[in-house]
């Protein structure tokens, strides 16, 4: 009885193997290209954020030095107010840059995928 079951399992396995060999595999190139585009875009976003952070640290150090050299409380408060205004402006500007880079990255990735799909459809139509 066990041999009959083993031979049935073996036959089913061979039939499944033949069916899989005959099946066409999906073309993953468009997905890989779109993923690469998306990754490149997010790397640009990450680099932009790192650069912004570095600039903020540099400006903070400059403010610290200027405040240490200030001669009055009013001068120190003026320096702090000026610095705070610049932080707000810089952060808003950076948020807009990051939003633009992120959107552009996503659009480029989807456009790459869409153009690959169009080319595949055209090749399939030409083959018919």
Backbone as XML, in Angstrom:
<?xml version="1.0"?>
<chain id="A" units="angstrom">
  <residue number="1" name="UNK">
    <atom name="N" x="0.815" y="-1.186" z="0.000"/>
    <atom name="CA" x="0.000" y="0.000" z="0.000"/>
    <atom name="C" x="0.866" y="1.262" z="0.000"/>
  </residue>
  <residue number="2" name="UNK">
    <atom name="N" x="1.948" y="1.222" z="0.783"/>
    <atom name="CA" x="2.838" y="2.383" z="0.863"/>
    <atom name="C" x="3.529" y="2.622" z="-0.467"/>
  </residue>
  <residue number="3" name="UNK">
    <atom name="N" x="3.870" y="1.529" z="-1.209"/>
    <atom name="CA" x="4.526" y="1.704" z="-2.508"/>
    <atom name="C" x="3.588" y="2.354" z="-3.508"/>
  </residue>
  <residue number="4" name="UNK">
    <atom name="N" x="2.314" y="2.012" z="-3.473"/>
    <atom name="CA" x="1.335" y="2.603" z="-4.388"/>
    <atom name="C" x="1.197" y="4.093" z="-4.114"/>
  </residue>
  <residue number="5" name="UNK">
    <atom name="N" x="1.153" y="4.454" z="-2.829"/>
    <atom name="CA" x="1.050" y="5.879" z="-2.485"/>
    <atom name="C" x="2.310" y="6.630" z="-2.909"/>
  </residue>
  <residue number="6" name="UNK">
    <atom name="N" x="3.484" y="6.021" z="-2.708"/>
    <atom name="CA" x="4.736" y="6.655" z="-3.109"/>
    <atom name="C" x="4.786" y="6.871" z="-4.615"/>
  </residue>
  <residue number="7" name="UNK">
    <atom name="N" x="4.315" y="5.866" z="-5.378"/>
    <atom name="CA" x="4.342" y="6.022" z="-6.835"/>
    <atom name="C" x="3.346" y="7.080" z="-7.285"/>
  </residue>
  <residue number="8" name="UNK">
    <atom name="N" x="2.188" y="7.191" z="-6.599"/>
    <atom name="CA" x="1.214" y="8.240" z="-6.940"/>
    <atom name="C" x="1.801" y="9.625" z="-6.658"/>
  </residue>
  <residue number="9" name="UNK">
    <atom name="N" x="2.467" y="9.770" z="-5.512"/>
    <atom name="CA" x="3.086" y="11.042" z="-5.158"/>
    <atom name="C" x="4.172" y="11.395" z="-6.165"/>
  </residue>
  <residue number="10" name="UNK">
    <atom name="N" x="4.938" y="10.372" z="-6.571"/>
    <atom name="CA" x="6.007" y="10.598" z="-7.531"/>
    <atom name="C" x="5.431" y="11.041" z="-8.877"/>
  </residue>
  <residue number="11" name="UNK">
    <atom name="N" x="4.348" y="10.397" z="-9.316"/>
    <atom name="CA" x="3.722" y="10.773" z="-10.589"/>
    <atom name="C" x="3.165" y="12.190" z="-10.526"/>
  </residue>
  <residue number="12" name="UNK">
    <atom name="N" x="2.533" y="12.527" z="-9.410"/>
    <atom name="CA" x="1.985" y="13.867" z="-9.263"/>
    <atom name="C" x="3.111" y="14.887" z="-9.274"/>
  </residue>
  <residue number="13" name="UNK">
    <atom name="N" x="4.208" y="14.576" z="-8.592"/>
    <atom name="CA" x="5.362" y="15.464" z="-8.567"/>
    <atom name="C" x="5.952" y="15.656" z="-9.951"/>
  </residue>
  <residue number="14" name="UNK">
    <atom name="N" x="6.050" y="14.590" z="-10.734"/>
    <atom name="CA" x="6.588" y="14.703" z="-12.092"/>
    <atom name="C" x="5.656" y="15.518" z="-12.978"/>
  </residue>
  <residue number="15" name="UNK">
    <atom name="N" x="4.353" y="15.302" z="-12.839"/>
    <atom name="CA" x="3.390" y="16.065" z="-13.639"/>
    <atom name="C" x="3.471" y="17.554" z="-13.291"/>
  </residue>
  <residue number="16" name="UNK">
    <atom name="N" x="3.589" y="17.856" z="-12.008"/>
    <atom name="CA" x="3.703" y="19.251" z="-11.575"/>
    <atom name="C" x="4.981" y="19.879" z="-12.114"/>
  </residue>
  <residue number="17" name="UNK">
    <atom name="N" x="6.064" y="19.121" z="-12.104"/>
    <atom name="CA" x="7.342" y="19.606" z="-12.621"/>
    <atom name="C" x="7.247" y="19.913" z="-14.111"/>
  </residue>
  <residue number="18" name="UNK">
    <atom name="N" x="6.598" y="19.028" z="-14.882"/>
    <atom name="CA" x="6.421" y="19.279" z="-16.321"/>
    <atom name="C" x="5.568" y="20.523" z="-16.552"/>
  </residue>
  <residue number="19" name="UNK">
    <atom name="N" x="4.518" y="20.682" z="-15.726"/>
    <atom name="CA" x="3.640" y="21.838" z="-15.884"/>
    <atom name="C" x="4.414" y="23.139" z="-15.604"/>
  </residue>
  <residue number="20" name="UNK">
    <atom name="N" x="5.261" y="23.131" z="-14.584"/>
    <atom name="CA" x="6.028" y="24.321" z="-14.248"/>
    <atom name="C" x="7.084" y="24.647" z="-15.296"/>
  </residue>
  <residue number="21" name="UNK">
    <atom name="N" x="7.675" y="23.615" z="-15.902"/>
    <atom name="CA" x="8.677" y="23.863" z="-16.942"/>
    <atom name="C" x="8.046" y="24.526" z="-18.151"/>
  </residue>
  <residue number="22" name="UNK">
    <atom name="N" x="6.812" y="24.177" z="-18.440"/>
    <atom name="CA" x="6.124" y="24.743" z="-19.596"/>
    <atom name="C" x="5.581" y="26.135" z="-19.340"/>
  </residue>
  <residue number="23" name="UNK">
    <atom name="N" x="5.411" y="26.508" z="-18.077"/>
    <atom name="CA" x="4.856" y="27.815" z="-17.753"/>
    <atom name="C" x="5.906" y="28.892" z="-17.986"/>
  </residue>
  <residue number="24" name="UNK">
    <atom name="N" x="5.445" y="30.016" z="-18.485"/>
    <atom name="CA" x="6.389" y="31.117" z="-18.694"/>
    <atom name="C" x="6.519" y="31.909" z="-17.399"/>
  </residue>
  <residue number="25" name="UNK">
    <atom name="N" x="7.722" y="32.313" z="-17.122"/>
    <atom name="CA" x="7.979" y="33.100" z="-15.925"/>
    <atom name="C" x="7.686" y="34.563" z="-16.222"/>
  </residue>
  <residue number="26" name="UNK">
    <atom name="N" x="7.153" y="35.280" z="-15.251"/>
    <atom name="CA" x="6.884" y="36.701" z="-15.489"/>
    <atom name="C" x="8.195" y="37.472" z="-15.643"/>
  </residue>
  <residue number="27" name="UNK">
    <atom name="N" x="8.133" y="38.520" z="-16.431"/>
    <atom name="CA" x="9.312" y="39.367" z="-16.638"/>
    <atom name="C" x="9.427" y="40.328" z="-15.460"/>
  </residue>
  <residue number="28" name="UNK">
    <atom name="N" x="10.464" y="40.170" z="-14.677"/>
    <atom name="CA" x="10.646" y="40.990" z="-13.481"/>
    <atom name="C" x="11.493" y="42.231" z="-13.735"/>
  </residue>
  <residue number="29" name="UNK">
    <atom name="N" x="12.021" y="42.375" z="-14.938"/>
    <atom name="CA" x="12.873" y="43.534" z="-15.246"/>
    <atom name="C" x="12.177" y="44.874" z="-14.989"/>
  </residue>
  <residue number="30" name="UNK">
    <atom name="N" x="10.922" y="45.056" z="-15.429"/>
    <atom name="CA" x="10.282" y="46.352" z="-15.162"/>
    <atom name="C" x="10.163" y="46.646" z="-13.666"/>
  </residue>
  <residue number="31" name="UNK">
    <atom name="N" x="9.849" y="45.650" z="-12.885"/>
    <atom name="CA" x="9.728" y="45.841" z="-11.443"/>
    <atom name="C" x="11.081" y="46.184" z="-10.825"/>
  </residue>
  <residue number="32" name="UNK">
    <atom name="N" x="12.118" y="45.521" z="-11.289"/>
    <atom name="CA" x="13.464" y="45.791" z="-10.768"/>
    <atom name="C" x="13.907" y="47.196" z="-11.159"/>
  </residue>
  <residue number="33" name="UNK">
    <atom name="N" x="13.651" y="47.592" z="-12.403"/>
    <atom name="CA" x="14.018" y="48.943" z="-12.832"/>
    <atom name="C" x="13.273" y="50.004" z="-12.029"/>
  </residue>
  <residue number="34" name="UNK">
    <atom name="N" x="11.969" y="49.780" z="-11.821"/>
    <atom name="CA" x="11.177" y="50.736" z="-11.040"/>
    <atom name="C" x="11.677" y="50.793" z="-9.600"/>
  </residue>
  <residue number="35" name="UNK">
    <atom name="N" x="12.021" y="49.649" z="-9.049"/>
    <atom name="CA" x="12.551" y="49.614" z="-7.678"/>
    <atom name="C" x="13.878" y="50.359" z="-7.590"/>
  </residue>
  <residue number="36" name="UNK">
    <atom name="N" x="14.721" y="50.190" z="-8.591"/>
    <atom name="CA" x="16.008" y="50.905" z="-8.600"/>
    <atom name="C" x="15.806" y="52.410" z="-8.675"/>
  </residue>
  <residue number="37" name="UNK">
    <atom name="N" x="14.850" y="52.841" z="-9.508"/>
    <atom name="CA" x="14.552" y="54.274" z="-9.606"/>
    <atom name="C" x="14.067" y="54.810" z="-8.262"/>
  </residue>
  <residue number="38" name="UNK">
    <atom name="N" x="13.196" y="54.037" z="-7.625"/>
    <atom name="CA" x="12.668" y="54.458" z="-6.332"/>
    <atom name="C" x="13.781" y="54.524" z="-5.291"/>
  </residue>
  <residue number="39" name="UNK">
    <atom name="N" x="14.646" y="53.549" z="-5.305"/>
    <atom name="CA" x="15.775" y="53.527" z="-4.364"/>
    <atom name="C" x="16.702" y="54.714" z="-4.595"/>
  </residue>
  <residue number="40" name="UNK">
    <atom name="N" x="16.981" y="55.028" z="-5.859"/>
    <atom name="CA" x="17.826" y="56.193" z="-6.166"/>
    <atom name="C" x="17.196" y="57.474" z="-5.622"/>
  </residue>
  <residue number="41" name="UNK">
    <atom name="N" x="15.900" y="57.584" z="-5.797"/>
    <atom name="CA" x="15.195" y="58.769" z="-5.302"/>
    <atom name="C" x="15.256" y="58.874" z="-3.794"/>
  </residue>
  <residue number="42" name="UNK">
    <atom name="N" x="15.064" y="57.768" z="-3.117"/>
    <atom name="CA" x="15.099" y="57.805" z="-1.651"/>
    <atom name="C" x="16.517" y="58.022" z="-1.133"/>
  </residue>
  <residue number="43" name="UNK">
    <atom name="N" x="17.499" y="57.601" z="-1.897"/>
    <atom name="CA" x="18.883" y="57.908" z="-1.516"/>
    <atom name="C" x="19.124" y="59.413" z="-1.625"/>
  </residue>
  <residue number="44" name="UNK">
    <atom name="N" x="18.564" y="60.032" z="-2.651"/>
    <atom name="CA" x="18.694" y="61.483" z="-2.806"/>
    <atom name="C" x="17.998" y="62.199" z="-1.644"/>
  </residue>
  <residue number="45" name="UNK">
    <atom name="N" x="16.840" y="61.687" z="-1.237"/>
    <atom name="CA" x="16.132" y="62.276" z="-0.093"/>
    <atom name="C" x="16.989" y="62.142" z="1.168"/>
  </residue>
  <residue number="46" name="UNK">
    <atom name="N" x="17.552" y="60.964" z="1.382"/>
    <atom name="CA" x="18.397" y="60.742" z="2.554"/>
    <atom name="C" x="19.612" y="61.643" z="2.559"/>
  </residue>
  <residue number="47" name="UNK">
    <atom name="N" x="20.245" y="61.799" z="1.408"/>
    <atom name="CA" x="21.414" y="62.685" z="1.308"/>
    <atom name="C" x="21.031" y="64.134" z="1.599"/>
  </residue>
  <residue number="48" name="UNK">
    <atom name="N" x="19.881" y="64.531" z="1.099"/>
    <atom name="CA" x="19.403" y="65.896" z="1.345"/>
    <atom name="C" x="19.171" y="66.120" z="2.842"/>
  </residue>
  <residue number="49" name="UNK">
    <atom name="N" x="18.583" y="65.141" z="3.494"/>
    <atom name="CA" x="18.328" y="65.261" z="4.932"/>
    <atom name="C" x="19.633" y="65.310" z="5.729"/>
  </residue>
  <residue number="50" name="UNK">
    <atom name="N" x="20.593" y="64.488" z="5.331"/>
    <atom name="CA" x="21.895" y="64.509" z="6.007"/>
    <atom name="C" x="22.593" y="65.856" z="5.831"/>
  </residue>
  <residue number="51" name="UNK">
    <atom name="N" x="22.545" y="66.379" z="4.633"/>
    <atom name="CA" x="23.167" y="67.678" z="4.365"/>
    <atom name="C" x="22.489" y="68.780" z="5.175"/>
  </residue>
  <residue number="52" name="UNK">
    <atom name="N" x="21.173" y="68.720" z="5.257"/>
    <atom name="CA" x="20.437" y="69.705" z="6.042"/>
    <atom name="C" x="20.835" y="69.619" z="7.516"/>
  </residue>
  <residue number="53" name="UNK">
    <atom name="N" x="20.923" y="68.405" z="8.035"/>
    <atom name="CA" x="21.321" y="68.219" z="9.430"/>
    <atom name="C" x="22.717" y="68.762" z="9.695"/>
  </residue>
  <residue number="54" name="UNK">
    <atom name="N" x="23.618" y="68.512" z="8.767"/>
    <atom name="CA" x="24.995" y="69.016" z="8.907"/>
    <atom name="C" x="24.995" y="70.541" z="8.931"/>
  </residue>
  <residue number="55" name="UNK">
    <atom name="N" x="24.241" y="71.162" z="8.032"/>
    <atom name="CA" x="24.170" y="72.626" z="8.003"/>
    <atom name="C" x="23.574" y="73.186" z="9.285"/>
  </residue>
  <residue number="56" name="UNK">
    <atom name="N" x="22.560" y="72.513" z="9.809"/>
    <atom name="CA" x="21.938" y="72.969" z="11.066"/>
    <atom name="C" x="22.951" y="72.907" z="12.216"/>
  </residue>
  <residue number="57" name="UNK">
    <atom name="N" x="23.719" y="71.847" z="12.282"/>
    <atom name="CA" x="24.727" y="71.718" z="13.347"/>
    <atom name="C" x="25.771" y="72.813" z="13.211"/>
  </residue>
  <residue number="58" name="UNK">
    <atom name="N" x="26.218" y="73.068" z="11.971"/>
    <atom name="CA" x="27.208" y="74.136" z="11.757"/>
    <atom name="C" x="26.656" y="75.491" z="12.207"/>
  </residue>
  <residue number="59" name="UNK">
    <atom name="N" x="25.398" y="75.764" z="11.858"/>
    <atom name="CA" x="24.804" y="77.044" z="12.245"/>
    <atom name="C" x="24.602" y="77.131" z="13.761"/>
  </residue>
  <residue number="60" name="UNK">
    <atom name="N" x="24.285" y="76.008" z="14.383"/>
    <atom name="CA" x="24.146" y="75.990" z="15.847"/>
    <atom name="C" x="25.472" y="76.298" z="16.527"/>
  </residue>
  <residue number="61" name="UNK">
    <atom name="N" x="26.545" y="75.739" z="15.984"/>
    <atom name="CA" x="27.869" y="76.020" z="16.549"/>
    <atom name="C" x="28.238" y="77.493" z="16.391"/>
  </residue>
  <residue number="62" name="UNK">
    <atom name="N" x="27.920" y="78.051" z="15.230"/>
    <atom name="CA" x="28.197" y="79.472" z="15.002"/>
    <atom name="C" x="27.413" y="80.334" z="15.988"/>
  </residue>
  <residue number="63" name="UNK">
    <atom name="N" x="26.142" y="79.972" z="16.224"/>
    <atom name="CA" x="25.330" y="80.722" z="17.177"/>
    <atom name="C" x="25.921" y="80.617" z="18.580"/>
  </residue>
  <residue number="64" name="UNK">
    <atom name="N" x="26.347" y="79.434" z="18.957"/>
    <atom name="CA" x="26.932" y="79.247" z="20.287"/>
    <atom name="C" x="28.162" y="80.128" z="20.471"/>
  </residue>
  <residue number="65" name="UNK">
    <atom name="N" x="29.005" y="80.178" z="19.446"/>
    <atom name="CA" x="30.205" y="81.030" z="19.522"/>
    <atom name="C" x="29.820" y="82.511" z="19.625"/>
  </residue>
  <residue number="66" name="UNK">
    <atom name="N" x="28.838" y="82.907" z="18.799"/>
    <atom name="CA" x="28.419" y="84.312" z="18.806"/>
    <atom name="C" x="27.803" y="84.684" z="20.154"/>
  </residue>
  <residue number="67" name="UNK">
    <atom name="N" x="27.001" y="83.770" z="20.730"/>
    <atom name="CA" x="26.388" y="84.061" z="22.031"/>
    <atom name="C" x="27.442" y="84.114" z="23.127"/>
  </residue>
  <residue number="68" name="UNK">
    <atom name="N" x="28.466" y="83.274" z="23.032"/>
    <atom name="CA" x="29.540" y="83.291" z="24.032"/>
    <atom name="C" x="30.311" y="84.600" z="23.967"/>
  </residue>
  <residue number="69" name="UNK">
    <atom name="N" x="30.358" y="85.218" z="22.797"/>
    <atom name="CA" x="31.089" y="86.473" z="22.632"/>
    <atom name="C" x="30.205" y="87.704" z="22.836"/>
  </residue>
  <residue number="70" name="UNK">
    <atom name="N" x="28.916" y="87.478" z="23.027"/>
    <atom name="CA" x="28.012" y="88.630" z="23.194"/>
    <atom name="C" x="28.325" y="89.335" z="24.514"/>
  </residue>
  <residue number="71" name="UNK">
    <atom name="N" x="28.082" y="90.641" z="24.504"/>
    <atom name="CA" x="28.441" y="91.439" z="25.673"/>
    <atom name="C" x="27.247" y="91.789" z="26.549"/>
  </residue>
  <residue number="72" name="UNK">
    <atom name="N" x="26.040" y="91.547" z="26.041"/>
    <atom name="CA" x="24.860" y="91.874" z="26.850"/>
    <atom name="C" x="23.775" y="90.823" z="26.641"/>
  </residue>
  <residue number="73" name="UNK">
    <atom name="N" x="22.829" y="90.834" z="27.563"/>
    <atom name="CA" x="21.707" y="89.899" z="27.460"/>
    <atom name="C" x="20.860" y="90.230" z="26.238"/>
  </residue>
  <residue number="74" name="UNK">
    <atom name="N" x="20.673" y="91.522" z="25.974"/>
    <atom name="CA" x="19.879" y="91.929" z="24.808"/>
    <atom name="C" x="20.516" y="91.412" z="23.519"/>
  </residue>
  <residue number="75" name="UNK">
    <atom name="N" x="21.803" y="91.529" z="23.391"/>
    <atom name="CA" x="22.506" y="91.042" z="22.189"/>
    <atom name="C" x="22.339" y="89.527" z="22.043"/>
  </residue>
  <residue number="76" name="UNK">
    <atom name="N" x="22.459" y="88.794" z="23.149"/>
    <atom name="CA" x="22.295" y="87.335" z="23.119"/>
    <atom name="C" x="20.868" y="86.962" z="22.725"/>
  </residue>
  <residue number="77" name="UNK">
    <atom name="N" x="19.886" y="87.704" z="23.251"/>
    <atom name="CA" x="18.485" y="87.426" z="22.896"/>
    <atom name="C" x="18.215" y="87.732" z="21.428"/>
  </residue>
  <residue number="78" name="UNK">
    <atom name="N" x="18.813" y="88.804" z="20.920"/>
    <atom name="CA" x="18.662" y="89.142" z="19.498"/>
    <atom name="C" x="19.264" y="88.048" z="18.609"/>
  </residue>
  <residue number="79" name="UNK">
    <atom name="N" x="20.429" y="87.565" z="19.003"/>
    <atom name="CA" x="21.060" y="86.471" z="18.245"/>
    <atom name="C" x="20.175" y="85.221" z="18.247"/>
  </residue>
  <residue number="80" name="UNK">
    <atom name="N" x="19.614" y="84.905" z="19.417"/>
    <atom name="CA" x="18.753" y="83.723" z="19.529"/>
    <atom name="C" x="17.486" y="83.890" z="18.688"/>
  </residue>
  <residue number="81" name="UNK">
    <atom name="N" x="16.898" y="85.070" z="18.698"/>
    <atom name="CA" x="15.684" y="85.328" z="17.916"/>
    <atom name="C" x="15.977" y="85.200" z="16.413"/>
  </residue>
  <residue number="82" name="UNK">
    <atom name="N" x="17.087" y="85.789" z="16.002"/>
    <atom name="CA" x="17.479" y="85.710" z="14.585"/>
    <atom name="C" x="17.697" y="84.253" z="14.187"/>
  </residue>
  <residue number="83" name="UNK">
    <atom name="N" x="18.367" y="83.496" z="15.041"/>
    <atom name="CA" x="18.629" y="82.071" z="14.774"/>
    <atom name="C" x="17.322" y="81.277" z="14.688"/>
  </residue>
  <residue number="84" name="UNK">
    <atom name="N" x="16.398" y="81.566" z="15.597"/>
    <atom name="CA" x="15.118" y="80.858" z="15.601"/>
    <atom name="C" x="14.333" y="81.143" z="14.324"/>
  </residue>
  <residue number="85" name="UNK">
    <atom name="N" x="14.323" y="82.398" z="13.886"/>
    <atom name="CA" x="13.644" y="82.729" z="12.625"/>
    <atom name="C" x="14.271" y="81.981" z="11.449"/>
  </residue>
  <residue number="86" name="UNK">
    <atom name="N" x="15.594" y="81.907" z="11.434"/>
    <atom name="CA" x="16.260" y="81.200" z="10.330"/>
    <atom name="C" x="15.960" y="79.698" z="10.373"/>
  </residue>
  <residue number="87" name="UNK">
    <atom name="N" x="15.852" y="79.127" z="11.577"/>
    <atom name="CA" x="15.513" y="77.701" z="11.681"/>
    <atom name="C" x="14.142" y="77.433" z="11.082"/>
  </residue>
  <residue number="88" name="UNK">
    <atom name="N" x="13.176" y="78.265" z="11.433"/>
    <atom name="CA" x="11.815" y="78.068" z="10.928"/>
    <atom name="C" x="11.804" y="78.150" z="9.399"/>
  </residue>
  <residue number="89" name="UNK">
    <atom name="N" x="12.452" y="79.157" z="8.841"/>
    <atom name="CA" x="12.492" y="79.304" z="7.385"/>
    <atom name="C" x="13.213" y="78.126" z="6.726"/>
  </residue>
  <residue number="90" name="UNK">
    <atom name="N" x="14.344" y="77.746" z="7.296"/>
    <atom name="CA" x="15.117" y="76.638" z="6.732"/>
    <atom name="C" x="14.337" y="75.318" z="6.788"/>
  </residue>
  <residue number="91" name="UNK">
    <atom name="N" x="13.657" y="75.093" z="7.900"/>
    <atom name="CA" x="12.886" y="73.843" z="8.028"/>
    <atom name="C" x="11.726" y="73.793" z="7.041"/>
  </residue>
  <residue number="92" name="UNK">
    <atom name="N" x="11.035" y="74.905" z="6.856"/>
    <atom name="CA" x="9.948" y="74.946" z="5.873"/>
    <atom name="C" x="10.483" y="74.723" z="4.461"/>
  </residue>
  <residue number="93" name="UNK">
    <atom name="N" x="11.589" y="75.373" z="4.155"/>
    <atom name="CA" x="12.207" y="75.202" z="2.838"/>
    <atom name="C" x="12.647" y="73.760" z="2.623"/>
  </residue>
  <residue number="94" name="UNK">
    <atom name="N" x="13.245" y="73.170" z="3.641"/>
    <atom name="CA" x="13.719" y="71.782" z="3.539"/>
    <atom name="C" x="12.561" y="70.812" z="3.397"/>
  </residue>
  <residue number="95" name="UNK">
    <atom name="N" x="11.474" y="71.069" z="4.121"/>
    <atom name="CA" x="10.291" y="70.202" z="4.011"/>
    <atom name="C" x="9.748" y="70.220" z="2.585"/>
  </residue>
  <residue number="96" name="UNK">
    <atom name="N" x="9.736" y="71.396" z="1.960"/>
    <atom name="CA" x="9.284" y="71.496" z="0.563"/>
    <atom name="C" x="10.224" y="70.735" z="-0.369"/>
  </residue>
  <residue number="97" name="UNK">
    <atom name="N" x="11.539" y="70.865" z="-0.149"/>
    <atom name="CA" x="12.508" y="70.141" z="-0.987"/>
    <atom name="C" x="12.312" y="68.634" z="-0.878"/>
  </residue>
  <residue number="98" name="UNK">
    <atom name="N" x="12.161" y="68.153" z="0.348"/>
    <atom name="CA" x="12.016" y="66.717" z="0.575"/>
    <atom name="C" x="10.709" y="66.204" z="-0.034"/>
  </residue>
  <residue number="99" name="UNK">
    <atom name="N" x="9.642" y="66.989" z="0.104"/>
    <atom name="CA" x="8.372" y="66.589" z="-0.502"/>
    <atom name="C" x="8.505" y="66.516" z="-2.026"/>
  </residue>
  <residue number="100" name="UNK">
    <atom name="N" x="9.182" y="67.502" z="-2.620"/>
    <atom name="CA" x="9.393" y="67.497" z="-4.075"/>
    <atom name="C" x="10.239" y="66.305" z="-4.513"/>
  </residue>
  <residue number="101" name="UNK">
    <atom name="N" x="11.337" y="66.068" z="-3.792"/>
    <atom name="CA" x="12.195" y="64.922" z="-4.148"/>
    <atom name="C" x="11.451" y="63.596" z="-4.016"/>
  </residue>
  <residue number="102" name="UNK">
    <atom name="N" x="10.673" y="63.463" z="-2.963"/>
    <atom name="CA" x="9.927" y="62.218" z="-2.744"/>
    <atom name="C" x="8.897" y="62.004" z="-3.840"/>
  </residue>
  <residue number="103" name="UNK">
    <atom name="N" x="8.175" y="63.049" z="-4.169"/>
    <atom name="CA" x="7.156" y="62.947" z="-5.221"/>
    <atom name="C" x="7.791" y="62.635" z="-6.567"/>
  </residue>
  <residue number="104" name="UNK">
    <atom name="N" x="8.871" y="63.332" z="-6.876"/>
    <atom name="CA" x="9.563" y="63.100" z="-8.146"/>
    <atom name="C" x="10.082" y="61.660" z="-8.221"/>
  </residue>
  <residue number="105" name="UNK">
    <atom name="N" x="10.605" y="61.166" z="-7.121"/>
    <atom name="CA" x="11.116" y="59.796" z="-7.070"/>
    <atom name="C" x="10.014" y="58.794" z="-7.357"/>
  </residue>
  <residue number="106" name="UNK">
    <atom name="N" x="8.873" y="58.979" z="-6.719"/>
    <atom name="CA" x="7.755" y="58.059" z="-6.912"/>
    <atom name="C" x="7.219" y="58.134" z="-8.337"/>
  </residue>
  <residue number="107" name="UNK">
    <atom name="N" x="7.086" y="59.334" z="-8.868"/>
    <atom name="CA" x="6.583" y="59.504" z="-10.237"/>
    <atom name="C" x="7.547" y="58.887" z="-11.249"/>
  </residue>
  <residue number="108" name="UNK">
    <atom name="N" x="8.846" y="59.120" z="-11.071"/>
    <atom name="CA" x="9.840" y="58.534" z="-11.980"/>
    <atom name="C" x="9.801" y="57.011" z="-11.936"/>
  </residue>
  <residue number="109" name="UNK">
    <atom name="N" x="9.653" y="56.471" z="-10.757"/>
    <atom name="CA" x="9.602" y="55.021" z="-10.600"/>
    <atom name="C" x="8.378" y="54.442" z="-11.315"/>
  </residue>
  <residue number="110" name="UNK">
    <atom name="N" x="7.228" y="55.064" z="-11.096"/>
    <atom name="CA" x="6.007" y="54.579" z="-11.744"/>
    <atom name="C" x="6.063" y="54.776" z="-13.259"/>
  </residue>
  <residue number="111" name="UNK">
    <atom name="N" x="6.643" y="55.868" z="-13.700"/>
    <atom name="CA" x="6.776" y="56.115" z="-15.141"/>
    <atom name="C" x="7.682" y="55.067" z="-15.784"/>
  </residue>
  <residue number="112" name="UNK">
    <atom name="N" x="8.745" y="54.707" z="-15.090"/>
    <atom name="CA" x="9.655" y="53.675" z="-15.590"/>
    <atom name="C" x="8.924" y="52.348" z="-15.733"/>
  </residue>
  <residue number="113" name="UNK">
    <atom name="N" x="8.136" y="52.018" z="-14.737"/>
    <atom name="CA" x="7.381" y="50.764" z="-14.754"/>
    <atom name="C" x="6.336" y="50.791" z="-15.863"/>
  </residue>
  <residue number="114" name="UNK">
    <atom name="N" x="5.652" y="51.921" z="-16.008"/>
    <atom name="CA" x="4.616" y="52.040" z="-17.020"/>
    <atom name="C" x="5.200" y="51.941" z="-18.429"/>
  </residue>
  <residue number="115" name="UNK">
    <atom name="N" x="6.345" y="52.573" z="-18.664"/>
    <atom name="CA" x="6.948" y="52.514" z="-20.001"/>
    <atom name="C" x="7.413" y="51.091" z="-20.316"/>
  </residue>
  <residue number="116" name="UNK">
    <atom name="N" x="7.881" y="50.369" z="-19.308"/>
    <atom name="CA" x="8.281" y="48.979" z="-19.507"/>
    <atom name="C" x="7.075" y="48.118" z="-19.843"/>
  </residue>
  <residue number="117" name="UNK">
    <atom name="N" x="5.948" y="48.384" z="-19.175"/>
    <atom name="CA" x="4.724" y="47.635" z="-19.466"/>
    <atom name="C" x="4.241" y="47.913" z="-20.886"/>
  </residue>
  <residue number="118" name="UNK">
    <atom name="N" x="4.315" y="49.169" z="-21.309"/>
    <atom name="CA" x="3.902" y="49.506" z="-22.671"/>
    <atom name="C" x="4.769" y="48.785" z="-23.705"/>
  </residue>
  <residue number="119" name="UNK">
    <atom name="N" x="6.070" y="48.761" z="-23.450"/>
    <atom name="CA" x="6.985" y="48.092" z="-24.376"/>
    <atom name="C" x="6.685" y="46.597" z="-24.429"/>
  </residue>
  <residue number="120" name="UNK">
    <atom name="N" x="6.366" y="45.995" z="-23.292"/>
    <atom name="CA" x="6.043" y="44.564" z="-23.265"/>
    <atom name="C" x="4.757" y="44.288" z="-24.031"/>
  </residue>
  <residue number="121" name="UNK">
    <atom name="N" x="3.770" y="45.148" z="-23.896"/>
    <atom name="CA" x="2.500" y="44.974" z="-24.632"/>
    <atom name="C" x="2.742" y="45.120" z="-26.124"/>
  </residue>
  <residue number="122" name="UNK">
    <atom name="N" x="3.560" y="46.094" z="-26.512"/>
    <atom name="CA" x="3.864" y="46.278" z="-27.932"/>
    <atom name="C" x="4.605" y="45.088" z="-28.516"/>
  </residue>
  <residue number="123" name="UNK">
    <atom name="N" x="5.534" y="44.518" z="-27.735"/>
    <atom name="CA" x="6.258" y="43.322" z="-28.206"/>
    <atom name="C" x="5.304" y="42.147" z="-28.351"/>
  </residue>
  <residue number="124" name="UNK">
    <atom name="N" x="4.368" y="42.002" z="-27.415"/>
    <atom name="CA" x="3.419" y="40.892" z="-27.470"/>
    <atom name="C" x="2.485" y="41.053" z="-28.672"/>
  </residue>
  <residue number="125" name="UNK">
    <atom name="N" x="2.064" y="42.279" z="-28.951"/>
    <atom name="CA" x="1.197" y="42.530" z="-30.107"/>
    <atom name="C" x="1.940" y="42.286" z="-31.414"/>
  </residue>
  <residue number="126" name="UNK">
    <atom name="N" x="3.209" y="42.653" z="-31.447"/>
    <atom name="CA" x="4.014" y="42.438" z="-32.659"/>
    <atom name="C" x="4.256" y="40.963" z="-32.910"/>
  </residue>
  <residue number="127" name="UNK">
    <atom name="N" x="4.362" y="40.193" z="-31.820"/>
    <atom name="CA" x="4.614" y="38.760" z="-31.969"/>
    <atom name="C" x="3.395" y="38.033" z="-32.519"/>
  </residue>
  <residue number="128" name="UNK">
    <atom name="N" x="2.216" y="38.586" z="-32.278"/>
    <atom name="CA" x="0.980" y="37.946" z="-32.757"/>
    <atom name="C" x="0.828" y="38.201" z="-34.198"/>
  </residue>
</chain>
